[in-house]
Structures are given as structure tokens and as C-alpha cells.
Amino acid sequence: MRKYRSAPHPFVIEPPSERRRGFKTGDEINFGLTLIGRAIDYLPYFIYTFDELGRIGIGKGRAKYELENVMFDSKKIYDSDSKTLKSFNPLSLSLTVNKSPLERSLSNYPPLEKGGEGGLDKSSGILILSFLTPTRILYDGHLTLDLEFHILIRNLLRRLSLLYYFHCGGDPSEWDFKGIIEMAKEVKVKKRDLRWFDWERYSGRQETRIKMGGFVGEISFEGNIESFMPLIKAGEILHVGKGTAFGLGKYEIA
């Protein structure tokens, strides 16, 4: 991990699903917060911060709001009346990342042959991903719009291993990054319908506007998808790419 200059933030703030930019008095805003590893212990501080931010005001004109409640797994664990945080059991994400399971999964299938329904046997599956917020994925030091499956897997492996190491006390040194990436190169793009979405935010700390644009849209891959589903499903929860703390890189398995 010495080659990385900084650790990833152990939280993801997911913006409201609606695309509105303006809200009037009485409107409700629902947003998501995912805390990772040891950061779960700091939930009271996050709640306090969001509550205090409502008093200070946000957005143009410093509009004020009241934090009404916090829900976890469809249950209310905090409300503005009691100001009390109820106990809960955090959800765990079980993820086995090494080469052996992938090799075993691959060996279960016969060689790829034409024939049968759809022209391909069961060793070929189709995965459709829908990117909902701007996604900033780096490859060879540059932001990419021409996403390939192995580039997605590279970024997921990097993000998950760093979160695991820095915030969950794990040791990803035994993960076979090279072997997994080589197998990911066998999965090809079937259809790419991605477009660039320009977006920027103002940083009060740096006193400047920061470009946060990325791609949105759908992309489909074809190949031995099943082997990589644990990584893909983890990315659904934890996002992928740069700016994930601000909710960027959110995708769904369509």
C-alpha cells in the first residue's frame, strides 16, 4: 500500500435520486449514507454534523433544514424529537477475492462454442450496468470514457483492497490482482451507451471550483461474468472511481 498517497474516505454520501436542483419550504430530501469498517462507530458524529449543517444552512442563500430521522434497514434509529440513537447491528459484506474461486468457476464450464439459445453456451453471460451518477475512472493516468471490463475490475479491486486494509483491518496482500485482471480481459463490451456529464463543486477549503464530471449511462459486457459478480455487487454498495465520498460512481446492475 506504500504506492498510494492517501487512504480512501470510509464513507459514501448518496445524493437524492431525483434530479431536482431546487427545493422549496416544506420539501423533503432523502439521501443515503454508507459507513465502512471502523467508520460505523462514528455514526453519532455524522448525525450531529448533518443536524448542525441544517442550522447553518446549505446551498445558495444558506437555506436551512431540519434533520427529521435516520433509517437503517427500514427501521428508524434516530429522530429529531428524542435526539436518541438506537442500537443496531451493522450489515456485513462477505467478499472472497483471490484466484482460486475464479479458476474453479471457469473450470466448471466447457470451452466456448456456438450453438443453442442465443448462439452461445452457458460460459457466456451478459451483464448490464447502469451508471447513475458521474463516474470518474482512471486508466493509465487519464479519465476514461471508453470503459472496458478489465478497467472496471482494476478500479474495483483497488478501491475494495484499500478500504479493506485501511478501515477494516484486513490484509489484501494475498489477492491475486494480476490473475483476476487477466481473466477480466476475456470479458468484452457488448454495447456501450455512455456519455460525459460535466459537473463541478465549490471547495470552501480550497476556495475554488473543482471539476467533478464523469460518464453516466449504460454499458453491457459479455463473457464469464459470474466469476466477477462478488466484486460487481460490492461496487454497487461502495461505488467505483474517484469522488465516491460525494456519491460519484454509483451504478446498478440493470
Residue pairs with C-beta under 8 A, 6 or more apart in sequence:
1 162
1 165
1 166
4 162
7 162
7 166
7 167
8 159
8 162
8 163
8 166
8 167
8 244
8 245
9 244
9 245
10 35
10 36
10 37
10 38
10 39
10 163
10 166
10 167
11 33
11 34
11 35
11 36
11 39
11 46
11 245
12 32
12 33
12 34
12 36
12 238
12 239
12 244
12 245
12 247
13 31
13 32
13 33
13 245
13 246
13 247
14 31
14 32
14 33
14 34
14 247
14 250
15 31
15 133
15 247
16 29
16 30
16 31
17 30
23 29
23 63
28 68
29 65
33 46
34 237
34 238
35 42
35 43
35 46
36 163
36 167
36 168
36 238
37 163
37 167
37 168
37 169
38 167
38 168
38 169
39 167
40 90
43 85
44 85
47 67
47 70
47 78
47 85
50 67
51 67
51 80
54 64
54 65
54 66
54 67
55 64
56 62
56 64
57 63
57 64
58 65
66 80
67 80
68 79
68 80
69 76
69 78
69 79
69 80
70 76
70 77
70 78
70 79
70 85
71 77
72 88
73 88
73 91
75 88
76 86
77 85
77 86
77 87
77 88
78 84
78 85
78 86
93 234
93 237
95 160
95 230
95 231
95 234
96 230
97 157
97 160
97 161
97 172
97 175
97 180
97 230
97 231
98 174
98 175
98 176
99 176
99 179
99 180
101 227
102 179
102 180
102 183
102 227
102 228
105 224
105 226
105 227
106 183
106 224
106 227
109 121
109 122
109 123
109 224
110 121
110 123
111 123
112 120
112 121
112 123
112 124
113 120
113 121
114 120
115 121
123 224
124 222
124 223
124 224
125 222
125 223
125 224
125 225
125 226
126 190
126 220
126 221
126 222
126 225
127 220
127 221
127 222
127 225
127 232
127 253
128 218
128 219
128 220
128 253
128 254
129 218
129 219
129 220
129 221
129 232
129 251
129 252
129 253
129 254
130 217
130 218
130 251
130 252
130 253
130 254
131 194
131 215
131 216
131 217
131 218
131 219
131 249
131 250
131 251
132 216
132 250
132 251
132 252
133 214
133 216
133 247
133 248
133 249
133 250
134 197
134 199
134 212
134 213
134 214
134 215
134 216
134 243
134 248
134 249
135 214
135 215
135 216
135 240
135 241
135 248
135 249
135 250
135 251
136 143
136 212
136 213
136 214
136 241
136 242
136 243
136 248
136 249
137 143
137 144
137 147
137 151
137 152
137 155
137 214
137 215
137 240
137 241
137 242
137 249
138 144
138 155
138 241
138 242
139 151
139 154
143 214
144 151
145 194
145 196
145 215
146 192
147 189
147 192
147 194
147 215
147 219
148 189
149 184
149 185
149 187
149 188
149 189
149 221
149 223
150 181
150 184
150 185
150 187
152 184
152 235
152 240
153 180
153 181
153 184
153 228
153 231
154 181
154 184
155 240
155 241
156 231
156 232
156 234
156 235
156 240
157 175
157 177
157 180
157 181
157 231
159 235
159 238
159 239
159 240
159 241
159 244
160 172
160 231
160 234
160 235
160 238
161 172
161 175
161 177
163 238
164 170
164 172
165 171
165 172
180 228
183 224
183 227
184 228
186 223
186 224
187 221
187 222
187 223
187 224
187 225
187 228
188 221
188 222
188 223
189 219
189 220
189 221
189 222
190 220
190 221
190 222
191 218
191 219
191 220
192 219
192 220
193 217
193 218
193 219
194 215
194 216
194 217
194 218
194 219
195 215
195 216
195 217
196 213
196 214
196 215
197 213
197 214
197 215
197 216
198 211
198 213
199 211
199 212
199 213
199 214
200 209
200 210
200 211
200 212
200 213
201 209
201 210
201 212
201 246
202 208
202 209
202 210
203 209
203 210
212 243
212 246
212 248
214 241
214 243
214 248
214 249
218 254
225 232
232 253
233 253
235 251
236 251
236 252
236 253
238 244
239 247
239 248
239 249
239 250
239 251
240 249
240 251
241 248
241 249
242 248
242 249
243 249
